[in-house]
Amino acid sequence: MIPNERLLAFLDRVEALLDRADPLLPAAVNDTDWSAQAFRWRVRNGRGQLEAVRHPHAIALDQLVNVSLQRERLVANTRQFVEGRLANNVLLTGARGCGKSSLVKAVWNEFRDRELRLIEVEKTHLHDLADIVEQVGARPERFIVFCDDLSFEEGDHGYQALKTALDGSIAATSANVLIYATSNRRHLVPEYFSENAQTRHEGGEIHFAEAIEEKVALSERFGLWLSFYGFSQDEYLAAVRNWLGEFGVAEWDAEAERAALQWAQGRGARSGRIAWQFARDWAGGGNAR
């Protein structure tokens, strides 16, 4: 076989191989619908893209009670960001069900008409943060990257991508992107008493163990910390009455109060989420049973 024939035969084999492989390749990424106001980062067939959320969960700030201080701080930080001024990444930590995630959504809803966009990113996709920032970095809008219920187990080193996104790597952080994260853990990772045993005292100074330093280093990269606490009984009942009003139930009496307290007792906690759940049940007909 002469060289030209060998080349043609080789190209034919390559073409046949590509034809067989083509159906196995990931589908092309659709263009992002930038007219949307909220997005989820989705990964399909190994490729990530911003997927528009057609019906985002809209929460008004006045629907949230017992979080006035946290609301004030987060609104101020977000207003600075929207107005093009310096602002901080935010970590919201504390008791479960006390309004961390709802407050982020409510603040975004407050500023969504001022070109503020929300991008929800799951923990398993944190390694894509650099790609997300690269996609939106040149856009005229401003983006909050929302990481909900964030925590890392021992041996889970996915937080390295988050640390890089917060502090920046060789590339500068983008001026139109902030990260808002919620967590039940103050430092996002489990802490063990045994780690304190490695702490040293030298010359009157305390030198924390490397394990502790590594864990604290992640949360310290958030410029603003907001802490949330469990509700007192009065705060819980105030939240119940507020949500009942939102659901069109104006009547409040001893029976409703007793039922609300029993509802919380059955769940072993008092929080905004539990108040919301009771109010939905009561407004939906639970008071008739």
Secondary structure, 3 states (H helix, E strand, C coil): CCHHHHHHHHHHHHHHHHHHHHHHCCCCCCCCCCCCCEEEEEEECCEEEEEECCCCCCCCHHHCCCCHHHHHHHHHHHHHHHCCCCCCCEEEEECCCCCHHHHHHHHHHHHHHHCEEEEECCHHHHHHHHHHHHHHCCCCCEEEEEECCCCCCCCCCCHHHHHHHHHCCCCCCCCCEEEEEEECCCCCCCCCHHHHCCCEEECCEEECCHHHHHHHHHHCCCCEEEEECCCCHHHHHHHHHHHHHHCCCCCCCHHHHHHHHHHHHHHCCCCHHHHHHHHHHHHCCHHHC
